[in-house]
Amino acid sequence: MVFDEVYGLLPPHSANPPTKRPTVALMKQGRAFGVGVLVATQNPMALDYRALSNAGFWAVGRLQTDADRARVVESLAHANQAGSSPAEISNVLRRLGPRWFMVRDVHAETQTVLLCRPLPPGRKRRLSTRRARPFSLARAGTGG
């Protein structure tokens, strides 16, 4: 499941909207049933710490505020893992430029930094319904 811009869906501790409890439960227990959860936000300060602590894969882009960086560093720092001290993570996050991401996987030993390439000039950024139809027909096994 993909939740884009979860601001308000998983607010910090004192707020408790009806969406929060089932979403956190899905993040904690969904894997046992083959359900993965992808959560995206531009404001990590607006997320509940329990949701952040249940994330096994992180792709963190450039953060605009020191408070957002501090929240992410707090969630990612592991003193016993090489390259995972708060100072090292903070330094990497502070230096990220546009389209650069720090990637952390709980199954990997260290963080990785990667650059996402933009689309080549002349490529359409969005796929119209007319252009997407042949892909959906081919996947459904109807040819096309």
Backbone bond lengths (Angstrom), bond angles and torsions (degrees), N, CA, C in turn:
res aa  C-N    CA-C-N  psi(-1)  N-CA   C-N-CA  omega(-1)  CA-C   N-CA-C  phi
1 M - - - 1.440 - - 1.517 108.45 -
2 V 1.314 115.61 142.33 1.460 121.35 -179.86 1.515 109.03 -117.18
3 F 1.328 115.45 126.40 1.455 122.26 174.51 1.520 107.19 -116.23
4 D 1.311 116.87 107.65 1.455 120.63 179.22 1.520 108.90 -94.55
5 E 1.296 116.05 133.83 1.463 125.05 -178.72 1.530 110.70 53.54
6 V 1.319 114.99 76.33 1.454 122.54 -175.23 1.535 114.33 -82.83
7 Y 1.328 116.26 11.53 1.462 119.63 176.81 1.527 108.32 -54.71
8 G 1.305 117.27 124.44 1.460 122.36 -179.21 1.517 113.60 93.87
9 L 1.320 117.30 -24.21 1.462 121.30 179.58 1.526 111.01 -80.32
10 L 1.337 116.88 -38.94 1.464 123.34 -178.32 1.534 109.82 -129.49
11 P 1.334 118.32 60.90 1.471 119.56 -176.39 1.527 112.19 -68.92
12 P 1.337 116.64 164.56 1.465 120.28 179.13 1.522 113.03 -55.94
13 H 1.317 115.24 169.94 1.456 126.03 -166.56 1.534 116.99 -41.74
14 S 1.292 119.98 -50.28 1.465 118.86 -171.18 1.530 113.21 -70.43
15 A 1.312 118.72 -29.42 1.463 121.02 178.52 1.529 109.53 -80.82
16 N 1.328 116.09 143.58 1.461 120.43 -176.23 1.523 111.87 -142.07
17 P 1.339 119.20 69.83 1.466 119.06 177.14 1.524 110.14 -69.93
18 P 1.325 117.97 162.71 1.472 120.75 -178.01 1.532 113.71 -62.12
19 T 1.325 118.08 -18.49 1.464 121.37 -178.42 1.521 113.10 -81.40
20 K 1.316 116.91 -19.42 1.461 120.39 -169.76 1.532 113.80 -68.19
21 R 1.291 116.80 -52.10 1.465 120.47 -174.87 1.535 112.88 -61.22
22 P 1.343 118.97 -48.49 1.469 117.63 178.92 1.537 113.34 -67.12
23 T 1.320 116.93 -31.77 1.464 119.13 179.81 1.526 110.70 -69.08
24 V 1.324 117.58 -43.60 1.466 120.87 177.31 1.534 109.71 -64.01
25 A 1.320 117.62 -40.38 1.468 120.77 177.69 1.525 110.95 -62.54
26 L 1.329 116.64 -40.16 1.460 120.83 177.86 1.524 110.78 -63.64
27 M 1.327 117.09 -40.40 1.457 120.67 178.36 1.525 111.40 -66.19
28 K 1.331 117.10 -36.67 1.464 121.26 -178.50 1.526 112.51 -76.62
29 Q 1.333 117.24 -41.17 1.454 120.87 -168.89 1.523 115.06 -113.47
30 G 1.318 117.64 -9.48 1.465 120.83 -175.72 1.509 114.31 -60.33
31 R 1.325 116.63 -36.18 1.468 120.68 -177.88 1.532 111.54 -57.55
32 A 1.317 117.49 -34.82 1.466 121.22 -179.95 1.528 111.56 -62.78
33 F 1.340 116.43 -21.99 1.461 121.05 -178.73 1.528 112.01 -110.79
34 G 1.335 116.32 13.17 1.454 120.59 178.75 1.516 114.68 79.40
35 V 1.321 117.07 20.02 1.468 121.30 -179.87 1.514 109.13 -108.14
36 G 1.314 116.23 122.36 1.457 121.48 174.45 1.513 109.60 -102.25
37 V 1.316 116.58 150.75 1.459 121.64 -179.21 1.518 108.61 -123.52
38 L 1.320 116.12 126.72 1.451 122.37 175.00 1.528 107.28 -112.50
39 V 1.322 115.64 124.50 1.464 121.49 -177.98 1.520 108.13 -119.38
40 A 1.320 116.95 130.39 1.462 121.67 179.02 1.519 109.95 -123.65
41 T 1.327 115.13 139.28 1.460 120.23 176.80 1.515 109.57 -152.80
42 Q 1.302 116.36 155.73 1.457 122.03 172.60 1.520 110.44 -99.83
43 N 1.324 116.50 -3.40 1.453 121.10 -174.32 1.524 110.65 -136.90
44 P 1.344 118.49 84.50 1.465 120.15 -177.97 1.524 113.75 -63.87
45 M 1.324 118.20 -20.21 1.472 120.48 177.56 1.526 111.35 -65.93
46 A 1.320 117.40 -21.75 1.458 121.64 -176.76 1.526 113.13 -91.25
47 L 1.347 117.32 12.30 1.459 120.70 -179.89 1.518 111.88 -110.96
48 D 1.311 115.67 148.37 1.449 122.74 176.44 1.529 110.36 -67.76
49 Y 1.312 116.02 138.83 1.468 120.54 -178.57 1.525 112.11 -61.19
50 R 1.343 118.48 -30.43 1.468 120.75 179.57 1.524 110.99 -66.62
51 A 1.321 116.28 -36.78 1.465 119.76 177.43 1.523 109.66 -66.70
52 L 1.325 116.90 -44.13 1.462 120.58 179.80 1.524 111.20 -63.23
53 S 1.320 117.35 -39.76 1.463 120.16 -176.61 1.531 112.37 -71.67
54 N 1.314 118.50 -17.02 1.460 121.56 179.45 1.520 113.42 -91.66
55 A 1.315 116.84 0.71 1.464 119.88 -179.76 1.528 109.45 -81.68
56 G 1.314 117.28 126.03 1.462 121.84 178.87 1.513 112.71 -95.57
57 F 1.315 117.11 -18.98 1.454 122.13 179.05 1.521 108.25 -130.72
58 W 1.309 116.47 129.93 1.460 122.01 -179.95 1.525 108.82 -124.78
59 A 1.309 116.76 136.86 1.466 123.31 168.29 1.524 104.80 -127.20
60 V 1.313 116.39 102.82 1.461 121.92 -173.97 1.517 109.19 -106.57
61 G 1.318 115.41 120.46 1.455 121.21 177.59 1.516 110.96 -92.07
62 R 1.310 115.60 -167.04 1.460 121.62 -178.07 1.524 109.51 -64.48
63 L 1.309 116.39 126.17 1.459 122.87 178.84 1.522 109.03 -103.59
64 Q 1.315 116.42 137.23 1.455 120.98 -172.43 1.523 114.04 -83.01
65 T 1.334 118.22 -30.96 1.465 119.42 -173.42 1.523 111.62 -116.11
66 D 1.332 114.71 153.98 1.460 120.23 176.22 1.525 111.02 -63.10
67 A 1.336 117.12 -35.51 1.465 120.98 -179.73 1.528 110.87 -63.50
68 D 1.333 117.13 -41.97 1.467 120.33 177.85 1.530 110.70 -64.92
69 R 1.325 117.03 -43.06 1.467 120.24 177.78 1.522 110.67 -61.63
70 A 1.332 117.07 -43.04 1.468 120.37 -179.69 1.528 111.26 -62.19
71 R 1.326 117.41 -39.85 1.472 121.26 -179.92 1.526 110.29 -65.11
72 V 1.322 117.01 -42.22 1.463 120.65 -179.84 1.524 110.15 -69.25
73 V 1.326 117.46 -42.84 1.470 120.70 178.71 1.523 109.53 -59.90
74 E 1.319 117.30 -43.04 1.470 121.99 179.07 1.526 111.04 -59.29
75 S 1.319 116.91 -38.02 1.460 120.93 -178.43 1.529 113.05 -79.28
76 L 1.338 117.48 -28.52 1.462 120.82 -175.28 1.516 114.84 -96.44
77 A 1.324 118.42 -21.37 1.466 121.22 -171.62 1.526 111.92 -69.36
78 H 1.331 114.40 132.22 1.460 122.07 174.79 1.526 106.91 -136.46
79 A 1.293 116.66 111.57 1.467 120.90 -175.24 1.521 112.59 -62.47
80 N 1.337 117.78 -27.71 1.457 120.39 -175.40 1.523 113.96 -89.23
81 Q 1.322 118.09 3.93 1.456 121.16 -177.15 1.531 109.31 -115.33
82 A 1.323 116.96 132.93 1.466 120.88 -178.96 1.522 111.08 -60.02
83 G 1.323 116.89 132.83 1.459 121.86 179.55 1.506 114.42 77.16
84 S 1.327 117.60 9.81 1.464 121.19 -175.26 1.520 113.99 -115.44
85 S 1.316 117.26 17.05 1.463 118.35 177.51 1.526 108.23 -73.52
86 P 1.318 117.83 154.02 1.462 120.10 178.56 1.532 113.01 -54.38
87 A 1.321 117.15 -40.38 1.465 120.02 -179.23 1.531 111.54 -65.16
88 E 1.330 117.53 -42.17 1.464 121.05 -179.24 1.530 111.51 -66.65
89 I 1.325 116.60 -44.58 1.464 120.04 179.90 1.523 110.19 -65.53
90 S 1.319 116.97 -44.21 1.457 120.98 178.71 1.520 111.61 -58.46
91 N 1.324 116.79 -41.60 1.458 121.89 179.29 1.531 110.95 -63.22
92 V 1.321 117.20 -44.06 1.471 120.82 179.05 1.521 110.17 -63.99
93 L 1.323 117.79 -46.63 1.466 121.28 -178.17 1.519 111.92 -63.18
94 R 1.306 116.92 -37.70 1.465 120.93 -178.62 1.532 111.43 -66.41
95 R 1.341 117.16 -29.06 1.466 121.38 -176.02 1.526 114.03 -93.32
96 L 1.337 118.77 -3.15 1.466 120.36 -178.44 1.526 110.73 -65.23
97 G 1.325 115.85 134.65 1.456 121.32 176.40 1.522 110.25 -102.28
98 P 1.317 116.75 -175.65 1.472 120.28 177.69 1.533 110.90 -58.57
99 R 1.316 115.97 137.08 1.474 125.32 178.49 1.523 113.96 68.43
100 W 1.325 119.27 8.22 1.462 122.82 174.44 1.526 108.50 -97.58
101 F 1.318 116.55 140.90 1.456 121.85 -179.75 1.516 110.31 -134.15
102 M 1.318 115.31 141.61 1.453 120.64 169.03 1.521 105.85 -94.81
103 V 1.320 116.56 125.26 1.461 121.85 -175.91 1.519 108.73 -111.75
104 R 1.303 115.15 130.86 1.469 121.21 176.88 1.518 108.77 -128.89
105 D 1.309 115.22 129.16 1.458 122.76 176.35 1.526 106.38 -121.76
106 V 1.315 118.06 131.36 1.465 120.27 -177.60 1.520 112.21 -62.35
107 H 1.319 117.69 -19.37 1.458 120.97 -179.61 1.526 112.87 -91.60
108 A 1.323 117.21 -6.91 1.468 121.30 178.44 1.530 108.64 -96.73
109 E 1.318 115.77 157.18 1.457 119.74 -177.69 1.522 113.49 -81.86
110 T 1.331 117.38 -28.13 1.466 120.61 -179.00 1.518 110.74 -137.62
111 Q 1.322 115.43 167.10 1.453 121.45 173.94 1.526 109.00 -77.40
112 T 1.313 115.94 157.53 1.457 122.61 177.25 1.520 107.89 -126.53
113 V 1.316 116.42 147.90 1.463 120.81 174.66 1.520 106.91 -112.80
114 L 1.333 116.53 130.96 1.459 119.60 -179.13 1.517 110.93 -134.82
115 L 1.321 115.32 156.34 1.461 123.06 178.74 1.516 108.27 -112.54
116 C 1.326 116.61 127.00 1.464 121.32 174.69 1.517 108.07 -88.11
117 R 1.298 116.41 127.56 1.458 120.01 -179.37 1.522 110.26 -81.59
118 P 1.327 117.18 142.36 1.466 119.29 175.17 1.524 109.86 -74.12
119 L 1.319 116.52 163.74 1.458 120.18 175.45 1.526 109.44 -64.85
120 P 1.337 117.88 144.54 1.464 119.90 177.23 1.532 110.10 -61.63
121 P 1.335 117.37 152.77 1.471 119.79 178.03 1.523 110.66 -56.51
122 G 1.316 116.31 141.64 1.458 120.80 178.68 1.520 114.20 91.39
123 R 1.335 118.31 -14.50 1.465 120.45 178.15 1.519 109.02 -80.83
124 K 1.297 116.48 137.23 1.459 120.11 176.88 1.516 109.14 -72.32
125 R 1.304 116.12 137.64 1.458 120.71 -178.00 1.522 112.30 -79.44
126 R 1.302 117.13 -31.43 1.464 120.13 179.98 1.524 109.67 -116.46
127 L 1.285 115.13 149.66 1.443 121.71 177.61 1.522 107.30 -99.36
128 S 1.315 117.17 116.33 1.460 120.31 -179.87 1.527 108.97 -69.72
129 T 1.310 116.38 163.82 1.469 121.14 178.78 1.524 109.86 -60.07
130 R 1.330 117.11 -40.21 1.467 121.46 179.76 1.528 110.82 -63.16
131 R 1.332 117.27 -41.98 1.463 120.61 -179.13 1.527 111.92 -75.70
132 A 1.340 118.93 -26.82 1.463 122.73 -179.26 1.520 112.31 -80.02
133 R 1.326 117.86 -24.91 1.463 121.57 -175.59 1.535 113.18 -54.21
134 P 1.334 120.79 -46.06 1.481 118.86 179.24 1.530 113.30 -59.50
135 F 1.337 117.36 -32.89 1.462 119.90 178.72 1.522 111.13 -68.60
136 S 1.320 117.50 -42.34 1.465 120.08 -178.80 1.524 110.54 -70.30
137 L 1.330 118.05 -35.33 1.466 120.65 177.58 1.528 110.50 -67.55
138 A 1.328 116.72 -40.71 1.468 119.99 -179.84 1.533 110.71 -65.23
139 R 1.327 116.85 -39.13 1.447 120.25 179.44 1.519 111.33 -67.61
140 A 1.331 116.40 -33.83 1.460 120.26 -179.29 1.521 111.96 -77.32
141 G 1.345 116.56 -5.59 1.460 119.28 177.59 1.509 113.36 82.48
142 T 1.336 117.53 17.61 1.464 119.70 -179.28 1.511 112.09 -99.81
143 G 1.328 116.20 9.96 1.467 119.03 -178.95 1.512 110.70 81.30
144 G 1.318 116.55 -157.78 1.445 120.29 172.78 1.438 113.19 95.32
